[in-house]
Amino acid sequence: MRHKNAAALLTFLVAGSGCAPEGGGGTQARVVVRDSAGITIVESPSPLWTASDAWVIDPSPLTTIGAVPFDPERALFRVRDALLISDGQLLVANFGTSELLWFGPSGELEHVAGGRGEGPGELTGTSRIRRCADGRLAVIGGLRLSLFDSTGGFVSAHRLGPASGDPLVWNITEIGSDCSSVLIRTIDEIETPVNGITSFTYRLIWEDVPTNARDTVAEFPGSELLWMNRGGRQLTYPLPWGTGPRWASDGDHVIWGSNQRFETRWHEKGGRLRLISRWSGTFSEITSTDLDIFEELRQAAVEGQPGAGAMYPHVTDFTLPATLPGFDKILIDAVENVWVRAYPKSYGGWPGAPRWDRHEEPESWTVFDATGLWLGHLDAPAGLEVIRIEDDRLIGIWKDELDVEQVRVHRIVRP
């Protein structure tokens, strides 16, 4: 990830000291500290954008894929990823059919590759795609890294899996920029409960696929869990609105943060912590409305299952935090800005079944540049779930009232 010379950056920030214009932003002083370990700390008390230079997302999509309901050639199901190709094509990872779908600039389906199976060129899911420097395409499907040429022709596949001594929880989360390495997440043993609350440790590891060589990038606390005895069994439940890490990678670096702090940590591929970015955010208190939403989701989970209510804790069984988490997702765009999504107030706190109507509460994103400086805020178009940002284009999934999926591309307007 490119970054400016630290001394030049510090000079710019200190020289910019002064009062911000009314409405926020402006040239306020920013604090950059380099400690003895060579880690840059950037603290942003307010965003840099002003009303005149803030980015906005055009609410009218440039491209819409899947807009014709019940057309089998255009139907999308459980889309996990999508990317723009240089000739104007849009490549969609359709997880529901384990296919790669090529759409033309006008939205017409041009080519299909993959399909569910274990044979050459087949896929077991399509969770992540990457365009390689040589034009090939890399795809994560289950525990395989598959390579296709630019037209969808199958090239090779490598089956991956835990090594001897790895924890039981092991999955692939990203493809390296060289298309020959993958980012692995492991979960270490759950710690001994303290006052009924326990947690575990996440470890992110880059693995070179041809050689199986590994480099640990980062280790950090995992989600908080409530340890309870239910029906004679010891079970763990995620703590509603509890601490949880979020991370993203651009294929070379990893950025992660705890949702209980307005801070992200930026690691190089070899694991070195290069930068810590902090900004001034405000946590929202948990209200009675939040508790009511949680209970509605709990009731929906046990409906039609006699006796299941005892297996799902009531909200009063938890010792809850006082506030909602600060954020719940991180993305890195194609020009190395970092996007952090605000935690939605309507999430409900129920694990695995978020109550979030993006039409009523659009996604809100905080943007940072490649040096960790806080630029400002952006709201996504109503109903859109942002999955990828490529330079001045934003790609997302949009669903109608029947949950019919579309992939939409919107323009990012930068004055």
C-alpha positions as CSV (number, residue, x, y, z in Angstrom):
1,M,0.0,0.0,0.0
2,R,1.6,3.3,-1.0
3,H,2.1,5.9,1.6
4,K,3.6,9.4,1.7
5,N,6.9,10.2,3.2
6,A,6.3,10.5,7.0
7,A,8.3,13.7,7.4
8,A,6.5,15.4,4.5
9,L,3.1,14.3,5.9
10,L,4.0,15.6,9.4
11,T,5.0,18.9,7.9
12,F,1.7,19.2,6.0
13,L,-0.4,18.3,9.1
14,V,1.4,20.7,11.5
15,A,1.4,23.5,8.9
16,G,-2.4,23.1,8.5
17,S,-3.1,23.9,12.2
18,G,-5.9,26.4,12.8
19,C,-9.7,26.6,13.1
20,A,-11.9,24.5,10.9
21,P,-14.6,26.2,8.8
22,E,-18.1,26.0,10.1
23,G,-19.7,22.7,9.4
24,G,-16.5,20.6,10.0
25,G,-13.5,19.6,7.9
26,G,-10.9,22.1,6.8
27,T,-7.3,22.4,7.7
28,Q,-7.2,21.5,11.4
29,A,-4.0,20.2,12.8
30,R,-3.6,16.4,12.8
31,V,-1.3,14.5,15.1
32,V,1.2,12.1,13.6
33,V,3.5,10.3,16.0
34,R,6.3,7.8,15.0
35,D,7.5,5.8,18.0
36,S,10.7,3.9,18.4
37,A,9.3,0.8,16.7
38,G,8.6,2.7,13.5
39,I,4.8,2.8,13.8
40,T,3.0,5.9,12.6
41,I,0.0,6.9,14.6
42,V,-2.5,9.2,12.9
43,E,-5.2,10.9,15.0
44,S,-7.9,12.8,13.2
45,P,-10.2,14.9,15.3
46,S,-12.4,15.9,12.3
47,P,-12.7,15.1,8.6
48,L,-10.7,16.9,6.0
49,W,-13.5,17.3,3.5
50,T,-15.5,20.5,3.4
51,A,-19.0,21.0,1.9
52,S,-17.3,22.1,-1.4
53,D,-15.0,19.1,-1.9
54,A,-16.8,16.2,-0.2
55,W,-17.4,13.1,-2.4
56,V,-20.9,11.9,-3.0
57,I,-22.3,8.7,-4.6
58,D,-24.6,9.2,-7.5
59,P,-27.9,7.6,-6.5
60,S,-28.7,6.6,-10.1
61,P,-26.9,3.4,-11.1
62,L,-24.7,3.4,-14.2
63,T,-25.3,-0.4,-14.6
64,T,-28.0,-2.7,-13.2
65,I,-27.7,-6.5,-13.5
66,G,-30.5,-8.8,-12.7
67,A,-33.3,-6.3,-13.2
68,V,-35.6,-8.7,-15.1
69,P,-37.4,-10.9,-12.5
70,F,-37.6,-14.6,-13.0
71,D,-35.4,-14.5,-16.2
72,P,-33.1,-17.5,-15.6
73,E,-30.3,-16.0,-17.6
74,R,-30.3,-12.8,-15.5
75,A,-31.3,-14.2,-12.1
76,L,-28.8,-13.7,-9.3
77,F,-28.7,-15.6,-6.1
78,R,-26.5,-15.0,-3.1
79,V,-24.0,-12.8,-4.9
80,R,-20.8,-12.6,-2.8
81,D,-18.5,-10.5,-5.0
82,A,-18.2,-8.6,-8.3
83,L,-15.6,-6.6,-10.1
84,L,-15.3,-4.4,-13.2
85,I,-13.1,-5.6,-16.1
86,S,-11.2,-3.0,-18.2
87,D,-13.4,-3.5,-21.3
88,G,-16.5,-2.4,-19.4
89,Q,-17.6,-6.0,-18.5
90,L,-18.9,-6.8,-15.0
91,L,-17.9,-10.1,-13.5
92,V,-20.2,-11.5,-10.8
93,A,-19.5,-14.3,-8.3
94,N,-22.9,-16.0,-8.0
95,F,-22.5,-18.1,-4.9
96,G,-25.9,-19.7,-5.2
97,T,-25.0,-21.5,-8.4
98,S,-21.2,-21.5,-7.9
99,E,-20.8,-19.7,-11.2
100,L,-18.9,-16.8,-12.6
101,L,-21.1,-14.6,-14.8
102,W,-19.8,-12.1,-17.4
103,F,-22.1,-9.2,-18.2
104,G,-21.5,-6.7,-20.9
105,P,-21.6,-2.9,-20.6
106,S,-25.3,-2.8,-21.3
107,G,-26.1,-5.6,-18.8
108,E,-26.4,-8.5,-21.2
109,L,-25.1,-11.9,-20.0
110,E,-22.1,-12.8,-22.2
111,H,-20.4,-15.8,-20.7
112,V,-20.7,-18.3,-17.8
113,A,-17.9,-20.3,-16.2
114,G,-17.8,-22.7,-13.2
115,G,-20.8,-24.5,-11.9
116,R,-21.2,-26.6,-8.8
117,G,-18.9,-29.6,-8.6
118,E,-15.4,-30.9,-7.8
119,G,-14.2,-31.4,-11.4
120,P,-11.8,-29.3,-13.5
121,G,-13.3,-25.8,-13.9
122,E,-16.1,-26.5,-11.4
123,L,-16.5,-24.6,-8.2
124,T,-17.9,-25.2,-4.7
125,G,-19.2,-21.7,-4.1
126,T,-17.7,-18.4,-5.2
127,S,-16.9,-16.2,-2.2
128,R,-14.1,-14.0,-3.6
129,I,-12.6,-13.1,-7.0
130,R,-9.4,-11.3,-8.0
131,R,-8.1,-10.0,-11.3
132,C,-4.4,-11.0,-11.5
133,A,-1.7,-8.8,-13.0
134,D,-1.4,-11.1,-16.1
135,G,-5.1,-10.9,-16.8
136,R,-6.1,-14.2,-15.2
137,L,-8.9,-14.5,-12.7
138,A,-8.5,-16.1,-9.2
139,V,-11.5,-17.5,-7.4
140,I,-12.0,-18.8,-3.9
141,G,-14.6,-21.6,-3.8
142,G,-14.8,-23.6,-0.6
143,L,-11.3,-24.7,0.2
144,R,-10.0,-24.3,-3.4
145,L,-8.2,-21.6,-5.2
146,S,-9.1,-21.8,-8.9
147,L,-7.6,-19.9,-11.8
148,F,-9.3,-19.0,-15.1
149,D,-8.1,-17.0,-18.1
150,S,-9.7,-13.7,-18.9
151,T,-12.4,-15.3,-21.0
152,G,-13.4,-17.9,-18.4
153,G,-11.2,-20.8,-19.6
154,F,-10.1,-23.1,-16.8
155,V,-6.4,-23.0,-16.0
156,S,-5.7,-24.8,-12.7
157,A,-7.0,-25.4,-9.2
158,H,-5.3,-25.9,-5.9
159,R,-7.0,-27.6,-3.0
160,L,-6.2,-26.1,0.4
161,G,-6.9,-27.1,4.0
162,P,-5.7,-26.9,7.5
163,A,-2.1,-28.1,8.2
164,S,-1.2,-30.4,11.0
165,G,-1.7,-28.7,14.3
166,D,-4.1,-26.0,12.9
167,P,-7.2,-25.1,14.9
168,L,-10.4,-26.7,13.8
169,V,-11.9,-23.4,12.7
170,W,-10.0,-22.5,9.5
171,N,-11.2,-20.6,6.4
172,I,-9.9,-18.6,3.4
173,T,-10.8,-14.9,3.5
174,E,-8.8,-13.2,0.7
175,I,-6.6,-13.8,-2.4
176,G,-3.1,-12.3,-2.5
177,S,-2.4,-9.8,-5.2
178,D,0.0,-12.3,-6.8
179,C,-2.9,-14.7,-7.2
180,S,-0.6,-17.5,-5.7
181,S,-1.3,-16.8,-2.0
182,V,-4.3,-16.7,0.2
183,L,-5.2,-15.1,3.5
184,I,-6.3,-17.6,6.1
185,R,-8.2,-17.0,9.3
186,T,-7.9,-19.4,12.2
187,I,-9.6,-19.3,15.6
188,D,-7.5,-20.5,18.6
189,E,-8.9,-22.2,21.6
190,I,-11.6,-20.5,23.6
191,E,-10.3,-18.9,26.8
192,T,-11.5,-19.9,30.2
193,P,-14.8,-18.0,31.0
194,V,-14.6,-15.0,33.4
195,N,-18.0,-14.1,34.9
196,G,-19.6,-16.2,32.2
197,I,-17.9,-14.3,29.4
198,T,-15.2,-15.8,27.2
199,S,-13.5,-15.1,23.9
200,F,-11.0,-16.5,21.5
201,T,-8.1,-15.3,19.4
202,Y,-8.2,-14.7,15.6
203,R,-5.0,-15.2,13.7
204,L,-4.6,-14.0,10.1
205,I,-2.0,-15.9,8.0
206,W,-0.7,-15.5,4.5
207,E,0.0,-18.9,2.9
208,D,1.9,-19.3,-0.4
209,V,-0.1,-21.9,-2.3
210,P,2.7,-23.6,-4.2
211,T,5.0,-24.0,-1.2
212,N,2.6,-23.9,1.8
213,A,5.0,-21.4,3.4
214,R,3.2,-19.2,5.9
215,D,3.5,-15.7,7.5
216,T,1.4,-14.6,10.4
217,V,0.1,-11.1,9.8
218,A,-1.9,-10.3,12.9
219,E,-3.4,-11.7,16.0
220,F,-6.3,-10.0,17.9
221,P,-9.2,-10.8,20.2
222,G,-12.2,-12.4,18.7
223,S,-15.9,-11.9,19.5
224,E,-17.1,-12.0,23.1
225,L,-19.1,-15.1,24.0
226,L,-21.5,-15.9,26.9
227,W,-20.8,-19.4,28.3
228,M,-24.0,-21.0,29.6
229,N,-25.4,-24.4,30.6
230,R,-28.5,-25.2,28.6
231,G,-30.2,-28.6,28.8
232,G,-27.1,-30.1,30.5
233,R,-24.8,-28.9,27.7
234,Q,-22.2,-26.1,27.9
235,L,-23.0,-23.7,25.1
236,T,-21.6,-20.4,23.9
237,Y,-23.5,-17.5,22.5
238,P,-22.2,-14.3,20.9
239,L,-22.7,-11.4,23.2
240,P,-25.3,-9.0,21.6
241,W,-23.6,-5.8,20.5
242,G,-20.3,-7.1,22.0
243,T,-16.7,-6.7,21.0
244,G,-15.9,-8.1,17.5
245,P,-13.0,-7.6,15.1
246,R,-13.3,-6.5,11.5
247,W,-10.7,-6.7,8.8
248,A,-9.9,-6.2,5.1
249,S,-7.1,-6.8,2.7
250,D,-6.1,-5.4,-0.6
251,G,-4.1,-8.6,-1.4
252,D,-0.8,-7.2,0.1
253,H,-1.8,-5.7,3.4
254,V,-4.2,-6.3,6.2
255,I,-6.2,-3.6,8.1
256,W,-8.2,-4.5,11.1
257,G,-9.9,-3.0,14.1
258,S,-12.2,-3.7,17.1
259,N,-15.7,-2.4,16.7
260,Q,-15.5,-1.0,20.2
261,R,-12.8,1.6,19.3
262,F,-12.6,4.1,16.5
263,E,-9.2,2.8,15.4
264,T,-7.7,0.6,12.7
265,R,-4.3,-1.0,12.5
266,W,-2.5,-1.4,9.2
267,H,-0.1,-4.4,8.7
268,E,2.3,-5.1,5.9
269,K,2.2,-8.6,4.3
270,G,5.1,-9.8,6.4
271,G,3.2,-8.8,9.6
272,R,4.8,-5.6,10.5
273,L,2.4,-3.1,12.1
274,R,3.0,0.1,10.0
275,L,0.3,2.5,11.0
276,I,-2.5,3.1,13.5
277,S,-5.3,5.4,12.4
278,R,-7.6,6.9,15.0
279,W,-10.6,9.2,14.6
280,S,-13.2,10.9,16.7
281,G,-16.4,9.0,16.6
282,T,-19.5,8.8,18.8
283,F,-21.0,5.6,20.2
284,S,-24.8,5.3,20.3
285,E,-26.5,4.0,23.5
286,I,-28.4,0.8,23.5
287,T,-32.1,1.7,23.9
288,S,-35.3,-0.2,24.7
289,T,-36.0,-0.2,20.9
290,D,-32.8,-2.2,20.4
291,L,-33.8,-4.7,23.1
292,D,-37.3,-5.1,21.5
293,I,-35.7,-5.8,18.1
294,F,-33.5,-8.5,19.7
295,E,-36.5,-10.2,21.3
296,E,-38.4,-10.1,18.0
297,L,-35.5,-11.9,16.3
298,R,-35.2,-14.4,19.2
299,Q,-38.9,-15.2,18.9
300,A,-38.6,-15.7,15.2
301,A,-35.7,-18.1,15.7
302,V,-37.6,-20.4,18.0
303,E,-41.0,-20.2,16.2
304,G,-42.3,-23.7,15.4
305,Q,-39.6,-25.4,17.4
306,P,-41.1,-26.8,20.6
307,G,-38.7,-26.4,23.5
308,A,-36.2,-24.4,21.5
309,G,-36.9,-21.3,23.5
310,A,-34.8,-22.7,26.4
311,M,-31.8,-23.0,24.0
312,Y,-31.9,-19.4,22.9
313,P,-31.0,-16.9,25.7
314,H,-33.3,-14.0,26.5
315,V,-31.7,-10.6,26.4
316,T,-31.9,-10.4,30.2
317,D,-29.5,-13.4,30.4
318,F,-26.7,-11.2,29.1
319,T,-24.7,-8.5,30.7
320,L,-24.9,-6.0,27.8
321,P,-22.5,-3.3,26.8
322,A,-23.8,0.3,27.3
323,T,-23.4,1.2,23.6
324,L,-23.7,-0.2,20.1
325,P,-20.5,-1.0,18.3
326,G,-18.8,1.8,16.3
327,F,-18.5,0.0,13.0
328,D,-19.1,-3.4,11.4
329,K,-17.2,-3.6,8.1
330,I,-13.9,-2.5,6.4
331,L,-13.2,-2.2,2.7
332,I,-10.1,-1.1,0.8
333,D,-10.8,0.5,-2.6
334,A,-8.7,0.2,-5.8
335,V,-6.8,3.4,-5.1
336,E,-6.0,2.3,-1.5
337,N,-8.5,4.5,0.4
338,V,-10.0,2.7,3.4
339,W,-13.8,2.6,3.9
340,V,-15.3,1.8,7.4
341,R,-19.0,1.1,7.6
342,A,-20.9,2.5,10.6
343,Y,-22.8,0.0,12.7
344,P,-26.5,0.2,11.8
345,K,-28.8,1.2,14.5
346,S,-31.4,-1.4,13.3
347,Y,-29.1,-4.4,13.3
348,G,-30.9,-5.9,16.4
349,G,-27.8,-7.6,18.0
350,W,-29.0,-11.1,17.0
351,P,-26.1,-13.2,15.6
352,G,-26.6,-14.5,12.1
353,A,-30.0,-12.8,11.5
354,P,-29.5,-9.1,11.3
355,R,-32.7,-7.0,11.0
356,W,-31.4,-4.3,8.7
357,D,-33.6,-2.7,6.0
358,R,-31.1,-0.7,3.9
359,H,-34.0,1.0,2.2
360,E,-34.9,2.6,5.6
361,E,-31.4,2.9,6.9
362,P,-28.8,3.3,4.1
363,E,-25.2,2.3,4.7
364,S,-23.0,5.1,6.1
365,W,-19.3,5.0,5.4
366,T,-16.3,6.8,6.9
367,V,-13.4,7.2,4.4
368,F,-9.6,7.4,5.0
369,D,-6.8,8.0,2.6
370,A,-3.8,5.7,2.2
371,T,-1.9,7.6,5.0
372,G,-4.7,7.0,7.5
373,L,-6.1,10.5,7.4
374,W,-9.9,10.9,7.9
375,L,-11.4,12.3,4.8
376,G,-15.1,12.3,5.6
377,H,-18.4,10.5,5.4
378,L,-20.5,9.0,2.5
379,D,-24.0,7.5,2.5
380,A,-24.7,4.7,0.0
381,P,-27.8,4.8,-2.1
382,A,-30.9,3.5,-0.3
383,G,-31.1,-0.3,-0.4
384,L,-27.6,-0.9,-1.5
385,E,-25.1,-3.3,0.2
386,V,-21.7,-2.2,-0.9
387,I,-19.3,-5.1,-1.7
388,R,-16.5,-3.5,-3.7
389,I,-15.1,-0.1,-4.6
390,E,-13.0,0.4,-7.7
391,D,-11.5,3.9,-8.1
392,D,-14.6,6.0,-9.0
393,R,-17.1,3.2,-9.2
394,L,-18.9,1.5,-6.3
395,I,-20.4,-2.0,-6.7
396,G,-23.2,-3.2,-4.5
397,I,-26.1,-5.7,-4.1
398,W,-29.6,-4.3,-4.1
399,K,-32.8,-6.3,-3.2
400,D,-36.4,-5.5,-3.8
401,E,-39.3,-6.4,-1.4
402,L,-39.3,-10.0,-2.7
403,D,-35.5,-10.3,-2.0
404,V,-34.8,-10.5,-5.7
405,E,-31.1,-9.5,-6.1
406,Q,-29.5,-7.0,-8.5
407,V,-25.9,-5.9,-8.8
408,R,-25.6,-2.2,-9.3
409,V,-22.7,0.0,-10.2
410,H,-22.7,3.6,-9.0
411,R,-20.4,6.5,-9.8
412,I,-18.4,8.2,-7.0
413,V,-18.4,12.0,-7.7
414,R,-15.2,13.7,-6.6
415,P,-15.3,17.5,-7.0
